[in-house]
Amino acid sequence: MALVNKANDEQILSRFNGENDLLDVCNRFYYSLKNNKIEYFDNQGSKRVFSLNASIDFLRTDRVLVTKFNSAYTGDEFDVRNAVTSRLLHKVKTDELQTRSLFSLCHIPKNSKYGYIVFENKANHGAKVIFERGFQAFFKVSGYEDYKVVMTPALNYNYLSNFINNGVLKKVRLIDNILKKDIQLALWDEVLTICSDNEVRELNFKKKSASEIAMVKKELFQMFFSSLNKYDKLCFINQYEVDDISFLINYNGESKTFYMKDRSRMRAIIDVSNQLMYADGNPTYNSMVKASLNLIDEILGVDSLGIDIAA
C-alpha cells in the first residue's frame, strides 16, 4: 500500500503530509466501518457489503493493526442443515447476505513509503478492491482530498522463485499491443501509442522434451527476475519479439499466472495453512498474526528486483 499526492509523489506514510501518520488514519477508518458499512453491487448484480464489528488491536509499538472484517454478498441460494441429522435449519434465499469473517493484519513501518495489509482469503469474498475504495472515500471525507491510496499485490519473490523452479510449465502467452484504426487522431494525423488492445499467441509444451522445457523455464525465470522497461520489446527464445509475456505454472495442485511487466495483475495469494495452529478446526488468532508477519518479513527481506518493485 502506498500514498501519492497530486504530483504522483509517494509519501512517507508515518508523516505523509509532514505530520499525519497513515497508521492512525487507518485505525480511524477501521472504527468508521463499525457504523458505516460499505455497500455496492458487483458486475453480476449481487449486493456486496463490507463492515467491521470485531475488536481492533492497535499495536502502536509494532505499528500493527489487527482485526476481522465482515464480508458479505447476496445471489446464492442454499440450505443450512444440521451436521449430524441433516435436518433443515434455514433456507438461505438469493436476497439474503452470506457473511464471512476475514482476518486482517496491517503493518505500516516507520519512515517507509510502503505499508502492508494481509487479508485472509475465502472464496467469493475478495477484500482488496472494496477496502481500497472504502479507504479512499474515507480519506476524502477526512480532508485529505489531495492524496490517493494505491494498493498493489506485494509479491513474495522467494515463494515465486520456488514456484517457477519446482513447478510444471503449462503454457506461455506472447502479447503484442495493437493499434486500431478507429483510435486514429485525425486532427493531428497521429495515432495513440498506448492502448489496451492486444494480440495473444499461446505456446503449449506438450510435445517438447524435458530439456527443451527446462531451457524455456530458465529463460522465463531470468527474465522475470530482471528489471524490465515497460516500453521495451521482449525477445523470447531468439524467435519472438513481443510487448509482454505471461506464463502459467502448476505446482502442488495450484496454478499461478506470471506476468513479465504488469505485476499488478498477479495474485498475491499464498497458502500458509501449514504455518497455522488450529483449535476446534479453526486457525488460532496468535498463529494468524504470526503467519501474517512472517509473510511481510519475507517480502521485506527479498531484494531480487529492489524493494521499490517488490513492494
N, C-alpha and C positions, 0 to 999 in steps of 0.2 A: 504494500500500500504506500502510495506517495501523495504529495500535495503540491500542486503547482499554482502559481499566481497568473495574472492575466498575460504576463510576458512569457508564460510557459516555463518559468524558472522553478526548479524543485526546491522545496523548503526544508530547513532543519526542523523536524517535526516537534521537538521538545520546546521550540521557540519560533514557531512558523511565521509570525508577523513581528518578530523581535521580542515578544513577551508571552504569547499564549502557548500552552502545551497541548498537543493533539490528544494525549492520553486523557487529560481532563475533559476535553470536548467529547471524546469517545464515551467516557463514563456518563456524561450528561445525556448523550444520545441513547445509551442503554436504558437509563431511567425514564426517558421520554417514551420509550416503547412500552412501558408498563401501562401508560394511559392513552397512548396514541398509536394504535396498531396500523401497520401499512397494509393497504388493500389495493388489488388491481386484478384485471382479467388477462389471462395469457392468450397466446395465439389460438389455442384450442377452445377458448370460451370458458375455461374453468376459472373460478374465483380463487385468488391466492391471497393468503393472509400471513403476515409476519409480525410477531409480537414477543413479549417477554413478561413472564410472571414469576421467574425464579429469582433466587438471591444473586447478587453480583459481588464477587470477591475482587476487591481492588487492592492489589499487592503493590503499593507505591514504590517500595524499595527495589523490588524486582522489575518494576514498570510493566506489570502484567494485569490484565483484566480477564476474569473467568466467569462464565455464566452458561445458561442453557436457553436458547431461543425456542419459540414455538413456531413451527412451520406448518401451514395447513392449506388444503386445496379441496375444491369440490369436483364433481364429474364422474366419480366411480360409484358403483352400487355393489354392495357385498353384504354377507351375513356375518354377524359376530355370534359364535357358538361356544358353549361350554366345552373345555378341552377334554373332559372325561366322558360326559354323556352325549355330547354333540347337540344338546338342546339349544334351540334358537334363543339367544338373549336379546339381540337387537338387529334389525334390518336397516343398514345404512343406505340412505337414499342419495340420489345424484346431487341434490342441492344441500346436503349436509357436509360439513367440513371434516376431512381426515386430518388429524393433527399428530405431528411427531415432535418430540423434544430433541433439539440438536445442540450437543455440547460445542462450546466455542472458547478459544483462548486467543487473546490479543496481546501482542508484545511490541512495544514501541521503545527501542533503545534510546538512551540519551544521546544527543548530538548526532543523530543519524537522519538521513533523508528517507529512510525506508522503515516501515513498520510491517508486522507480520500477523495475519489472522488465520487461525486454523479452524475449520468447520468440520464437524462430524458429518460423514457422508451417508445419506439414506436415499434410496431410490425415490425419484419424483419429488424430492424436497431440496433442490438446489438453493443455496443461500446467498451465493456471491452477488448475483445481479440485483436482487431485491435489497440486500444490505447496502450495496453501493449507491443505489438510487435513493434509499431512505436516508443514508448518511449525508449525501449531497444536499438533499432537501433540508435536512436539519441544519447543515452549515449555512444555508442561505437565510433561513429564518432566525438564525443566531447572530446574524450581522456580518458574516464572513463571505459576502457575495463575490469578492474578488478572487476566491480560491476554489479550485476544483479537486475533488477526490479521485485518484486514479488507482484502480485495483487490477493487477495483472497476476497471472499464475507465478508463484515463487517456486521455481523448478529445483528439484534436488538432483544435482548433476552426478553425484555418486550413484544414486539409485538408477538414473537413466543410463549411465555408463555400464552398469551391471546388466541392465535390461537389454541393451544392444549386444554386448559381448556374449551373453548366455542365451539369448532368445533366438527364435526362428524368424528369418526374414520372409514375409509373406508377399509383399508387393512394394513397388516403387512407383510413385506418380511424378511425372515430369510436367511442370506447369509453365506455360507461356502466356504472358499477358498479350491481349489482342486489342486493337483499336477498331471500333465500329464506325462506319461512315456517318451514322446519324449523330455522332458527337463532334463532327467537324465544326470548327468555329468559323463560319462563313465570313463574318465581319473582318477577321484578321487573317483569313486564309491559313489558319494553323489548326493543328489537332491537339487535343488534350493528351498529355504524355503520361498521366496517371489515371488508370481506370480499373474497375473491379472485374471486368470481363476477362476470362481466361480459357485457354485450350489445354486439356489434360490428356496426356498419353500415359497409359498404365503398363508397367512391365511386371510380368509374373516370372517365377523362377522354378516352376515345377520340373522343367526338363534340363535345368542346369546342374552341373556336377557340384559336389560339396566344395571343391577347391575354388570353383568359379564364384559360388555364393559367398565364400569366405572373403574373397578379394573384394567383392562388391560391398559387403558389410564393413570391411576395413576402410574403404574409401568413404562410405557414408559416415562412419564413426569419426574419421579425421575431419571431414567437412563440418559435421555437426558441432564438433568441439573447436572450431576455428571462428575467428571474428570475421563475419561476413558483412560487406556493404550491401544494403538492401537494394541499391540501384545497379549493382554489377551482375552480369550474367554468370551462371554457374556452369562449369564444364564437368560433365559426368562421364566416367569411364572412357575418356578420349573419343567420345562418339556423339554426345548430345550437349548442346549449349542452350540452356533454358533460364527462365527468370526465377524459378523456385523449384524445390523438390520436397515431397513428403514421402515418408515410407512407414510401413506397418510392420511391427514386431510383435510376435506372440511369445510370452514367457510365463510358465507356471499357470497356464489357463487364462491368463489375462492378455488382452491385446491393447497396444498403445500406438497411436499415430504420432510421428515426429515430423516437425516442420523445420526446415533449414533456416528460414528467415523470420517468419511470423510466429514467434514463440508464444504470443498471446493466445493462439488457437489451441495450444496444448493443454491437456488436463493435468492438474497437479495432484490427482488422487493417488494416494499411497496406502497400501494395506499395512496397518500397524497392529492387527489383531494379535500377533504373536508377542507384542510388547505389553499387552494389557493383562491386568488381573481381573478376575471375574467373581461376582457374588450373586447367587440366585440367577445365573445366566446373563447378567448384565455387567459391563465393564465398570470397575470402581472409579470414583471421581479422581482419586490421587493418581491412579495409573494413567488416566486420560490426560491429566495435567503433565505428567512426566513424559508421556509419548509425544505430546504436542511440543513441549520444549525441546525434546530430542530432535524432532523434525526441523525446528527452527535452527537449532545448533548445527545440524548437518548442512543446511542451506548456507548459513553464515560461514561455515568452515570450508566451503568449496570455492575456489577462485579460478576454475578452469577457463572461464570466459571473462573473469573480472566481476566483482560484486555488482557493478552497475548493470550488467547484463543479466546476471544470475538472479538478481532481485526483481 
